């Protein structure tokens, strides 16, 4: 497949064009798979090892030719998963209504072959051009020894994943013009991280916003909770205006902050109301990890653990004397502080601002005597912070989870490990609750839009709320969050965290903080210490308030 080779459709008939010779559907595979030549030989003599450059070119050309020729079954047989490939390949014509296409392969890079598609989509008398790029990978078939296309839905289109298809039809919901709290328009082109959020808002509130649906080519999911992702508009519907709680300035800062990392997410919330001001992910436009992720939050959870300890009388407050030895053992498992540091004759505030693991794990023993060690943390998380109460944010989001635990797992949960899971939304809300003194369920559109029922929780006892703010302020001013928060003005507080993940060489970096009436939390995959990666992300967002 030399440079310039094309798989094309001429006059509604799919063709392969290479070196000026057209192969119609009637002889598409002549000299290729099943028709003699080198591929026939490879079918007779089973090969092993990576495919050669010639095999990569031939396998890619055969597959693209069959696909462009509308021969879904034959194209699927040229992959290593024909059963999954055939429905998507057939759907390219039947569901996506692609009436014509020119597929131009690029130069292979090893086993990968990039290609460009220039197509025409036709539906109910309306047509529109559509183009995109994708790539395929050629591998050796495990049983046949043939060079085959390694099947994945993204071969057909880069935004396809398992359980999704391409479909052209009247849109499932009218388009929306989403605006921020100051009526500034929010688009996925300007704010890429909002892509899945805007799609979800359109799905849920498009009709309420007063628009009318047009005809679109979309990525449709078999999961009814996942919104269609628009790829091409054949006829534009009428937009309805939907006001959100987002802030364009804070959103822009969040997008810029996470973009410097390959995997990161951040959420910002207004503590006094629970209104979500920003949601950003890297990579942008894909899975909304910021609101739907579920990962161990590390020491950022010590905000909740601290409230639990004070609420159950384990410590009296920030000035109480607590032990912070280099390590501590519980149920035969040893836990230690970073670099095995210790704090001699220190206070609870000292252990919080320096993120002393052992001081928190020592809380297990007195709570164990009360018979509540495995349930107290989850009870505090639900009672005061609203964790696990089925938040109705306006789009699909995942609640944090602090399940009942036992043994060494209980000790791990007190420092945000074990089976505890959170996302940036959850931890931003935890910080917002500490800052305001009470839980306000996060929302991205006003409750008045659909009168949905919001989760509620008890206000934090005044002394506990005050203690949390005091310790978070100390962390931001002269603790583990000092460096990251140095450029943030106003009334500020923070908590750092790092979470170890099995099979991952470097821990995830977590950070949460507040400045005046804005709270934010971020996680950077494999970012290391909380203040090193996630800290600057949160600080950038807080400075945009």
C-alpha positions as CSV (number, residue, x, y, z in Angstrom):
1,X,0.0,0.0,0.0
2,X,2.1,2.8,-1.2
3,X,1.6,6.5,-0.5
4,X,-1.5,7.8,-2.3
5,X,-3.3,4.5,-2.4
6,X,-7.1,5.0,-1.8
7,X,-10.1,3.1,-1.0
8,X,-13.0,5.0,-2.7
9,X,-16.6,5.2,-3.6
10,X,-17.5,6.5,-7.1
11,X,-21.1,7.1,-8.0
12,X,-22.3,5.3,-5.0
13,X,-20.2,2.2,-5.7
14,X,-17.3,1.4,-3.3
15,X,-14.0,0.9,-5.0
16,X,-10.3,0.5,-4.1
17,X,-8.1,2.9,-6.0
18,X,-4.3,2.2,-6.0
19,X,-1.9,3.3,-8.6
20,X,-4.7,4.3,-11.0
21,X,-6.3,0.9,-11.1
22,X,-9.9,0.5,-9.9
23,X,-11.0,-2.8,-8.3
24,X,-14.8,-3.0,-8.2
25,X,-16.7,-5.1,-5.8
26,X,-16.7,-8.0,-8.2
27,X,-13.0,-8.5,-8.1
28,X,-12.0,-6.7,-4.9
29,X,-10.0,-9.6,-3.5
30,X,-8.4,-10.8,-6.7
31,X,-4.8,-11.5,-5.9
32,X,-5.4,-10.8,-2.2
33,X,-6.8,-12.9,0.7
34,X,-8.2,-16.1,-0.7
35,X,-7.2,-15.2,-4.3
36,X,-3.6,-16.3,-4.6
37,X,-0.4,-14.3,-4.1
38,X,1.6,-14.0,-0.9
39,X,-1.4,-14.0,1.5
40,X,-2.5,-17.4,0.2
41,X,0.9,-18.8,0.9
42,X,0.8,-17.4,4.5
43,X,-2.6,-19.1,4.9
44,X,-1.0,-22.5,3.8
45,X,2.1,-22.1,6.0
46,X,1.3,-20.9,9.5
47,X,3.7,-18.1,10.5
48,X,4.7,-16.8,13.9
49,X,6.2,-13.7,15.3
50,X,5.3,-10.1,14.4
51,X,4.0,-9.4,10.9
52,X,6.5,-8.2,8.4
53,X,6.2,-4.8,6.8
54,X,4.8,-6.4,3.6
55,X,2.2,-8.3,5.7
56,X,1.2,-5.1,7.5
57,X,0.6,-3.3,4.2
58,X,-1.3,-6.2,2.6
59,X,-3.5,-6.9,5.7
60,X,-4.4,-3.2,6.0
61,X,-5.1,-2.8,2.3
62,X,-7.3,-5.9,2.3
63,X,-9.3,-4.8,5.3
64,X,-9.8,-1.2,4.2
65,X,-10.8,-2.4,0.7
66,X,-13.4,-4.8,2.1
67,X,-14.8,-2.3,4.5
68,X,-15.0,0.5,1.9
69,X,-16.6,-2.1,-0.5
70,X,-19.4,-2.5,2.0
71,X,-18.4,-6.2,2.6
72,X,-18.8,-6.1,6.3
73,X,-18.6,-9.9,6.8
74,X,-15.4,-10.2,4.7
75,X,-13.8,-7.2,6.3
76,X,-14.6,-8.7,9.8
77,X,-12.9,-12.0,8.8
78,X,-9.7,-9.9,8.2
79,X,-9.7,-9.0,11.9
80,X,-8.9,-11.0,15.0
81,X,-12.5,-10.6,16.3
82,X,-14.9,-11.1,13.5
83,X,-18.0,-11.5,15.8
84,X,-17.5,-8.0,17.3
85,X,-16.2,-6.3,14.1
86,X,-19.0,-7.3,11.7
87,X,-22.0,-5.4,13.4
88,X,-20.0,-2.1,13.5
89,X,-18.7,-2.4,10.0
90,X,-22.2,-3.3,8.7
91,X,-23.6,-0.4,10.6
92,X,-21.4,2.1,8.8
93,X,-23.8,1.9,5.9
94,X,-27.0,0.7,7.5
95,X,-27.1,2.8,10.7
96,X,-24.6,5.6,10.1
97,X,-25.9,6.0,6.6
98,X,-22.5,6.6,5.0
99,X,-23.3,6.6,1.3
100,X,-19.8,7.3,0.0
101,X,-16.3,7.3,1.3
102,X,-12.7,7.7,0.3
103,X,-10.2,6.0,2.7
104,X,-6.6,7.1,2.2
105,X,-4.0,5.0,4.1
106,X,-0.9,6.8,5.4
107,X,2.6,5.4,5.7
108,X,2.7,2.5,8.2
109,X,4.7,3.0,11.4
110,X,5.7,-0.4,12.5
111,X,2.5,-2.4,12.8
112,X,0.3,0.7,12.8
113,X,-1.4,2.1,9.7
114,X,-3.0,5.6,10.0
115,X,-5.8,6.4,7.5
116,X,-8.0,9.3,6.6
117,X,-11.7,9.0,5.8
118,X,-13.6,11.5,3.6
119,X,-17.2,10.4,3.5
120,X,-20.7,11.5,2.7
121,X,-23.6,10.9,5.0
122,X,-27.0,10.8,3.5
123,X,-30.3,10.6,5.4
124,X,-33.9,11.3,4.2
125,X,-32.7,13.4,1.3
126,X,-30.1,15.4,3.2
127,X,-26.4,14.9,2.6
128,X,-23.3,16.3,4.2
129,X,-19.5,15.6,4.0
130,X,-17.8,14.1,6.9
131,X,-14.1,13.5,7.4
132,X,-11.8,12.1,10.2
133,X,-8.6,10.2,10.8
134,X,-8.1,6.9,12.6
135,X,-5.6,4.1,12.6
136,X,-5.4,0.3,12.7
137,X,-2.8,-2.1,14.0
138,X,-1.9,-5.4,12.3
139,X,-1.1,-8.4,14.5
140,X,-0.4,-12.1,14.0
141,X,-3.5,-14.3,14.4
142,X,-3.0,-16.6,17.4
143,X,-4.6,-19.6,15.8
144,X,-4.3,-18.9,12.1
145,X,-0.9,-17.3,12.0
146,X,-2.3,-14.8,9.5
147,X,-1.6,-11.1,9.6
148,X,-4.9,-9.6,10.9
149,X,-6.3,-6.2,11.9
150,X,-6.3,-6.0,15.7
151,X,-10.0,-5.3,16.3
152,X,-11.2,-2.4,18.4
153,X,-14.2,-0.2,17.7
154,X,-12.0,2.9,17.4
155,X,-10.7,1.4,14.1
156,X,-14.1,2.5,12.6
157,X,-14.0,5.9,14.4
158,X,-11.6,7.1,17.1
159,X,-14.6,7.9,19.5
160,X,-16.1,4.5,19.3
161,X,-15.7,2.3,22.3
162,X,-17.1,-1.1,23.4
163,X,-20.9,-0.9,23.5
164,X,-21.2,2.1,21.2
165,X,-22.3,2.5,17.5
166,X,-22.6,5.1,14.9
167,X,-26.1,6.2,14.1
168,X,-27.7,8.9,11.9
169,X,-31.3,9.8,12.8
170,X,-33.3,12.6,14.4
171,X,-31.4,13.6,17.5
172,X,-32.6,12.0,20.7
173,X,-32.7,15.5,22.3
174,X,-32.8,19.1,21.0
175,X,-29.5,21.0,21.0
176,X,-28.8,23.4,23.9
177,X,-26.9,26.6,24.3
178,X,-25.3,26.1,27.7
179,X,-24.3,29.3,29.5
180,X,-22.4,29.9,32.7
181,X,-23.7,31.7,35.8
182,X,-23.0,35.1,34.0
183,X,-24.7,34.0,30.8
184,X,-21.5,33.4,28.9
185,X,-21.7,30.6,26.4
186,X,-20.0,27.3,27.1
187,X,-19.0,25.2,24.2
188,X,-17.0,22.0,23.9
189,X,-14.7,23.7,21.4
190,X,-13.6,26.3,23.9
191,X,-13.8,24.1,27.0
192,X,-13.0,20.6,25.8
193,X,-13.5,18.9,29.2
194,X,-17.1,20.0,29.2
195,X,-17.8,17.8,26.1
196,X,-19.4,14.9,28.0
197,X,-21.0,17.2,30.5
198,X,-22.7,19.2,27.8
199,X,-23.8,16.1,26.0
200,X,-25.3,14.8,29.3
201,X,-27.1,18.1,30.0
202,X,-28.5,18.1,26.5
203,X,-29.8,14.6,26.9
204,X,-31.5,15.4,30.2
205,X,-32.6,19.0,29.7
206,X,-32.8,19.6,26.0
207,X,-36.5,19.6,25.9
208,X,-36.9,21.6,29.1
209,X,-34.6,24.2,27.5
210,X,-37.2,24.7,24.8
211,X,-35.3,23.6,21.7
212,X,-36.3,21.3,18.8
213,X,-34.2,18.3,17.5
214,X,-32.4,18.2,14.2
215,X,-30.8,15.2,12.3
216,X,-27.4,14.2,13.5
217,X,-24.7,11.5,13.2
218,X,-23.9,10.4,16.7
219,X,-21.9,8.0,18.8
220,X,-24.8,6.1,20.5
221,X,-24.2,4.0,23.6
222,X,-26.0,0.8,24.7
223,X,-25.9,2.3,28.2
224,X,-29.1,4.5,28.6
225,X,-27.2,6.7,31.1
226,X,-24.7,7.7,28.6
227,X,-25.6,10.7,26.3
228,X,-25.2,10.5,22.5
229,X,-22.1,12.2,21.3
230,X,-22.7,14.3,18.2
231,X,-20.2,14.0,15.3
232,X,-22.1,15.7,12.4
233,X,-25.2,17.8,12.1
234,X,-27.1,17.3,8.9
235,X,-30.0,19.6,9.8
236,X,-29.6,21.9,12.7
237,X,-32.4,21.9,15.3
238,X,-33.4,24.9,17.4
239,X,-31.2,25.5,20.4
240,X,-32.7,26.1,23.8
241,X,-30.7,28.1,26.4
242,X,-29.7,26.2,29.5
243,X,-28.2,28.1,32.4
244,X,-25.6,26.2,34.5
245,X,-23.7,27.0,37.8
246,X,-20.4,26.9,36.0
247,X,-18.1,29.9,35.8
248,X,-16.3,30.4,32.5
249,X,-13.2,32.0,34.1
250,X,-12.8,29.2,36.7
251,X,-13.5,26.6,34.0
252,X,-10.8,28.1,31.7
253,X,-8.3,27.9,34.6
254,X,-9.2,24.3,35.3
255,X,-8.8,23.3,31.7
256,X,-5.4,24.9,31.5
257,X,-4.3,23.4,34.8
258,X,-5.1,19.7,34.0
259,X,-3.8,19.9,30.4
260,X,-0.2,19.7,31.5
261,X,-0.7,16.1,32.7
262,X,-1.7,13.0,30.7
263,X,-4.3,11.9,33.4
264,X,-5.7,14.5,35.8
265,X,-9.1,15.8,36.9
266,X,-10.3,18.8,39.0
267,X,-13.6,20.1,40.3
268,X,-14.4,23.5,41.9
269,X,-17.4,24.2,44.1
270,X,-18.9,27.2,45.9
271,X,-19.0,26.1,49.6
272,X,-21.9,28.4,50.6
273,X,-24.2,26.9,48.0
274,X,-22.8,23.7,46.5
275,X,-22.8,25.2,43.0
276,X,-20.2,23.5,40.8
277,X,-18.0,26.2,39.2
278,X,-15.7,24.0,37.1
279,X,-15.2,20.4,35.9
280,X,-12.0,19.5,33.9
281,X,-10.3,16.3,32.9
282,X,-7.2,15.4,31.0
283,X,-7.5,13.8,28.5
284,X,-10.4,16.1,27.7
285,X,-13.6,15.1,26.0
286,X,-13.6,11.5,27.2
287,X,-14.7,9.8,30.4
288,X,-15.7,12.3,33.0
289,X,-13.3,11.0,35.7
290,X,-13.7,14.2,37.7
291,X,-17.3,13.3,38.5
292,X,-17.5,9.6,37.8
293,X,-14.1,8.3,39.0
294,X,-13.7,6.0,42.0
295,X,-10.2,6.0,43.5
296,X,-8.5,5.9,46.9
297,X,-8.1,9.6,47.9
298,X,-5.2,9.1,50.2
299,X,-4.6,11.6,53.1
300,X,-7.1,14.1,51.8
301,X,-9.7,11.9,53.5
302,X,-8.1,12.9,56.8
303,X,-10.5,15.8,56.8
304,X,-13.3,13.2,57.3
305,X,-11.2,11.1,59.6
306,X,-10.5,14.2,61.8
307,X,-14.2,14.9,62.1
308,X,-14.8,11.3,63.1
309,X,-12.1,11.4,65.7
310,X,-13.4,14.6,67.3
311,X,-17.0,13.6,67.0
312,X,-16.2,10.3,68.9
313,X,-14.0,11.9,71.5
314,X,-10.8,10.3,70.4
315,X,-9.2,13.8,70.3
316,X,-10.6,17.0,71.8
317,X,-9.4,19.4,69.1
318,X,-6.5,20.9,67.2
319,X,-4.5,21.6,70.3
320,X,-4.8,18.1,71.8
321,X,-1.6,16.1,72.3
322,X,-1.3,13.1,70.1
323,X,1.4,10.6,69.3
324,X,3.0,10.6,65.9
325,X,5.7,7.8,65.9
326,X,7.6,6.8,62.7
327,X,5.5,3.7,62.3
328,X,2.7,1.7,63.9
329,X,1.4,-1.8,63.5
330,X,-2.2,-2.9,63.5
331,X,-3.4,-6.4,63.1
332,X,0.0,-7.5,62.0
333,X,0.3,-4.8,59.2
334,X,2.9,-2.0,59.6
335,X,2.0,1.5,58.6
336,X,4.6,4.3,58.5
337,X,4.9,8.0,57.7
338,X,6.7,9.4,54.7
339,X,10.4,8.8,55.2
340,X,9.4,7.5,58.7
341,X,9.2,11.0,60.1
342,X,7.9,11.5,63.7
343,X,6.6,14.4,65.7
344,X,7.6,14.5,69.3
345,X,5.3,16.1,71.8
346,X,3.1,17.4,69.0
347,X,-0.6,18.3,68.7
348,X,-3.4,17.0,66.5
349,X,-3.0,20.1,64.3
350,X,0.7,19.3,63.9
351,X,-0.1,15.8,62.7
352,X,-2.8,17.1,60.4
353,X,-0.7,19.8,58.7
354,X,2.2,17.4,58.3
355,X,0.0,14.5,57.3
356,X,1.1,12.0,60.0
357,X,-0.4,8.6,59.1
358,X,0.4,7.0,62.4
359,X,-1.5,9.6,64.5
360,X,-4.7,8.7,62.6
361,X,-4.2,5.0,62.7
362,X,-3.7,5.1,66.4
363,X,-7.4,6.2,66.6
364,X,-8.4,2.6,65.6
365,X,-7.6,1.2,69.1
366,X,-10.0,3.4,71.2
367,X,-12.7,3.2,68.6
368,X,-12.2,-0.6,68.5
369,X,-12.9,-0.7,72.2
370,X,-16.2,1.0,71.5
371,X,-17.0,-1.5,68.8
372,X,-17.3,1.1,66.1
373,X,-13.8,1.2,64.5
374,X,-15.0,-0.3,61.3
375,X,-18.2,1.8,60.9
376,X,-17.4,5.2,62.5
377,X,-15.7,6.6,59.4
378,X,-18.5,5.7,57.0
379,X,-21.1,7.0,59.5
380,X,-19.3,10.4,59.8
381,X,-18.9,10.6,56.0
382,X,-22.7,10.1,55.5
383,X,-23.9,12.1,58.5
384,X,-21.9,15.3,58.0
385,X,-20.4,15.1,54.5
386,X,-23.3,13.6,52.5
387,X,-21.1,10.8,51.1
388,X,-23.0,7.9,49.6
389,X,-26.4,9.7,49.5
390,X,-27.1,9.4,45.8
391,X,-26.3,13.0,44.7
392,X,-28.5,14.4,42.0
393,X,-26.1,16.9,40.5
394,X,-27.9,17.3,37.2
395,X,-25.6,14.9,35.3
396,X,-24.5,11.4,36.0
397,X,-22.0,11.4,38.9
398,X,-20.5,8.8,41.2
399,X,-20.8,9.2,45.0
400,X,-17.9,8.5,47.2
401,X,-17.8,5.2,49.1
402,X,-16.6,4.6,52.7
403,X,-17.7,1.0,53.4
404,X,-17.6,-0.9,56.6
405,X,-14.2,-2.4,57.2
406,X,-12.3,-4.7,59.5
407,X,-8.8,-5.5,60.6
408,X,-5.9,-3.7,59.0
409,X,-8.3,-2.5,56.3
410,X,-9.9,-0.2,58.9
411,X,-6.5,1.3,59.7
412,X,-5.9,1.9,56.0
413,X,-9.3,3.5,55.5
414,X,-8.5,6.2,58.1
415,X,-5.7,7.5,55.8
416,X,-7.8,7.2,52.6
417,X,-6.7,3.8,51.5
418,X,-8.3,0.4,51.8
419,X,-11.7,0.2,50.1
420,X,-12.4,3.9,50.4
421,X,-13.1,5.5,47.0
422,X,-13.6,9.2,46.0
423,X,-13.3,11.4,43.0
424,X,-12.4,15.1,42.6
425,X,-16.1,16.1,42.9
426,X,-16.5,14.2,46.2
427,X,-13.3,15.7,47.8
428,X,-14.1,19.2,46.6
429,X,-17.5,18.8,48.4
430,X,-15.8,17.5,51.5
431,X,-13.6,20.6,51.6
432,X,-16.6,22.8,50.8
433,X,-18.5,21.3,53.8
434,X,-15.6,21.9,56.1
435,X,-15.3,25.5,54.9
436,X,-19.0,26.3,55.1
437,X,-19.8,24.2,58.2
438,X,-22.5,22.2,56.4
439,X,-23.1,20.0,53.4
440,X,-24.6,21.5,50.3
441,X,-25.1,18.8,47.7
442,X,-23.2,19.8,44.5
443,X,-25.2,20.9,41.5
444,X,-24.3,21.8,38.0
445,X,-27.8,23.1,37.1
446,X,-30.3,24.8,39.5
447,X,-32.6,22.5,41.4
448,X,-35.5,24.6,40.2
449,X,-35.0,23.4,36.7
450,X,-36.6,20.0,37.4
451,X,-37.3,20.0,41.2
452,X,-35.1,17.0,41.7
453,X,-34.6,15.9,45.3
454,X,-31.1,16.9,46.6
455,X,-29.3,14.9,49.3
456,X,-29.1,16.5,52.7
457,X,-26.9,15.9,55.8
458,X,-26.5,17.2,59.3
459,X,-24.5,20.4,59.8
460,X,-21.1,19.8,61.3
461,X,-20.9,20.6,65.0
462,X,-19.6,24.2,65.3
463,X,-16.5,23.2,67.2
464,X,-15.6,20.5,64.7
465,X,-16.1,22.8,61.6
466,X,-14.0,25.4,63.3
467,X,-11.3,22.9,64.1
468,X,-11.2,21.5,60.5
469,X,-10.8,25.0,59.1
470,X,-8.0,25.8,61.6
471,X,-6.1,22.7,60.7
472,X,-6.6,23.2,56.9
473,X,-5.4,26.8,57.2
474,X,-2.3,25.6,59.0
475,X,-1.6,23.1,56.3
476,X,-1.9,25.9,53.6
477,X,0.2,28.4,55.6
478,X,3.0,26.2,57.1
479,X,2.3,22.6,56.4
480,X,2.5,20.2,53.4
481,X,0.3,22.5,51.3
482,X,2.4,25.6,51.9
483,X,4.4,25.6,48.6
484,X,1.4,24.9,46.4
485,X,-0.8,27.5,48.1
486,X,1.8,30.2,48.4
487,X,0.4,32.3,45.5
488,X,-3.3,32.0,46.6
489,X,-4.6,34.9,48.6
490,X,-7.6,35.4,50.9
491,X,-8.8,33.0,53.6
492,X,-7.2,29.7,52.5
493,X,-6.8,26.1,53.7
494,X,-5.7,22.8,52.2
495,X,-5.0,19.1,52.7
496,X,-2.5,17.0,50.7
497,X,-2.7,13.4,49.9
498,X,-1.0,10.6,47.9
499,X,-2.6,7.2,47.3
500,X,-0.7,4.1,46.5
501,X,-2.1,1.9,43.7
502,X,-1.3,-1.8,43.2
503,X,0.9,-2.3,40.2
504,X,1.6,1.4,39.9
505,X,5.2,2.6,40.4
506,X,4.3,6.1,41.6
507,X,1.4,7.1,43.9
508,X,-1.5,9.2,42.7
509,X,-1.3,12.9,43.7
510,X,-4.3,14.3,45.5
511,X,-4.9,17.9,46.8
512,X,-7.9,19.8,48.1
513,X,-8.2,23.3,49.3
514,X,-10.3,26.4,49.7
515,X,-9.9,30.1,49.2
516,X,-12.7,32.4,50.4
517,X,-15.9,31.0,48.9
518,X,-14.4,28.5,46.5
519,X,-13.2,25.0,47.1
520,X,-11.4,22.6,44.7
521,X,-10.0,19.2,44.6
522,X,-7.7,17.5,42.1
523,X,-6.1,14.2,41.4
524,X,-3.1,13.5,39.1
525,X,-2.4,9.9,38.2
526,X,1.1,8.8,39.2
527,X,1.7,12.4,40.2
528,X,3.5,11.5,43.5
529,X,3.1,13.7,46.5
530,X,0.0,15.8,46.8
531,X,1.7,19.1,46.8
532,X,3.9,18.3,43.8
533,X,1.3,17.8,41.0
534,X,-2.3,18.1,42.2
535,X,-1.5,21.0,44.5
536,X,-0.6,23.4,41.7
537,X,-3.7,22.4,39.8
538,X,-5.9,23.3,42.7
539,X,-4.0,26.5,43.3
540,X,-4.5,27.6,39.7
541,X,-8.2,27.1,39.9
542,X,-8.5,28.9,43.3
543,X,-6.6,31.9,41.9
544,X,-9.3,32.3,39.1
545,X,-12.1,33.0,41.6
